[in-house]
Each structure stands twice: as C-alpha cells, then as structure tokens.
Amino acid sequence: PELETEAGVDLGLSAFAVLSDGRRIESPRFLRRAEKKLKRLQRELSRKAEGSKNRAKARIKVARQHARVADRRRDFHHKASTQIIRDNQ
C-alpha cells in the first residue's frame, strides 16, 4: 500500500546517510577491511618483472580484489536505497 510519508536524506562523511526521521545508516568500511589483502597483492605485483606472465597474473589478482570492493559497495548502495524507498513510498 502507498504511504503518504516523505523522507529527507543527508549524505555525510561520518555516517553514510541520516534520514529526516533521525535514523542513521552507518558507513560500511569495505575498502578499509580489504586494505590488508590489497596491500599484500600490490606488494607482490611491484616485485614482478615488467612484461612477465607472473606480473600479468598478479595484476589480474589486484584488479579482482578492487572489483570485489566495488561490487560490495554497489550492493550496499542498492540495498540501502531500496530500503529507504520501501519505507517511504
């Protein structure tokens, strides 16, 4: 059923979003959690000789880890926006 509610959303730095009814959506730390693995993979990549097959494989591993972070971030944004819409149709 349709509701007659409206919501204001303030996107911020300390919290991901603060809604007009006072609810806070905390910011997920996807990159912060993945930094340790990214740091290790990038260090391994930097040690490989340029143009080698092993460097190409290491580059793909780094790219895959970055993509994993991006996918998680995109999924979070989609779920948060869908939830706000469902609560305030």
C-alpha positions in Angstrom: 0.0 0.0 0.0 1.1 3.5 -0.7 2.1 5.7 2.2 1.9 9.5 2.5 5.4 9.8 4.0 8.3 11.7 2.7 11.9 11.4 3.7 14.9 13.7 3.5 18.3 12.2 3.1 21.5 13.9 4.2 24.6 12.1 2.8 27.6 12.8 5.0 31.1 11.8 6.0 30.8 10.5 9.5 27.6 8.5 8.6 26.7 7.3 5.2 23.2 8.8 5.5 21.0 10.5 8.0 17.3 10.4 7.3 14.8 13.1 8.3 13.2 10.8 10.9 16.6 10.6 12.7 17.7 7.2 11.5 21.4 6.9 10.8 22.8 4.5 8.2 26.4 3.9 9.1 29.1 3.9 6.5 30.5 0.5 5.6 34.2 0.2 5.5 34.7 -2.1 2.6 38.0 -0.7 1.4 39.3 -0.4 5.0 38.7 -4.1 5.5 40.2 -5.1 2.2 43.3 -2.9 2.5 45.4 -5.7 4.1 44.9 -8.0 1.2 45.2 -5.3 -1.4 48.4 -4.1 0.3 49.9 -7.7 0.0 48.8 -8.2 -3.6 50.1 -4.8 -4.7 53.4 -5.5 -3.0 53.6 -8.8 -4.8 52.8 -7.1 -8.1 55.5 -4.5 -7.6 58.2 -7.2 -7.2 57.4 -8.9 -10.5 59.4 -8.1 -13.6 57.7 -5.9 -16.2 56.3 -7.8 -19.1 56.4 -11.2 -17.4 53.5 -13.7 -17.3 53.6 -13.7 -13.5 53.2 -9.9 -13.4 50.1 -10.3 -15.6 48.7 -12.8 -13.2 49.4 -10.6 -10.2 47.9 -7.6 -12.0 44.7 -9.6 -12.5 44.6 -10.5 -8.8 44.9 -6.9 -7.8 42.1 -5.9 -10.3 39.9 -8.7 -9.0 40.3 -7.5 -5.4 39.4 -3.9 -6.4 36.4 -5.2 -8.3 35.3 -7.1 -5.2 35.4 -3.9 -3.1 33.4 -2.1 -5.8 30.8 -4.8 -6.1 30.3 -4.8 -2.3 30.0 -1.0 -2.3 27.5 -1.1 -5.2 25.5 -3.8 -3.5 25.3 -1.8 -0.2 24.2 1.3 -2.0 21.5 -0.6 -3.9 20.2 -2.3 -0.7 20.2 1.0 1.3 18.4 3.0 -1.4 15.8 0.2 -1.9 15.1 0.0 1.9 14.6 3.8 2.1 12.2 3.7 -0.9 10.2 0.8 0.6 9.9 2.6 3.9 8.8 5.8 2.3 6.8 5.0 -0.8 
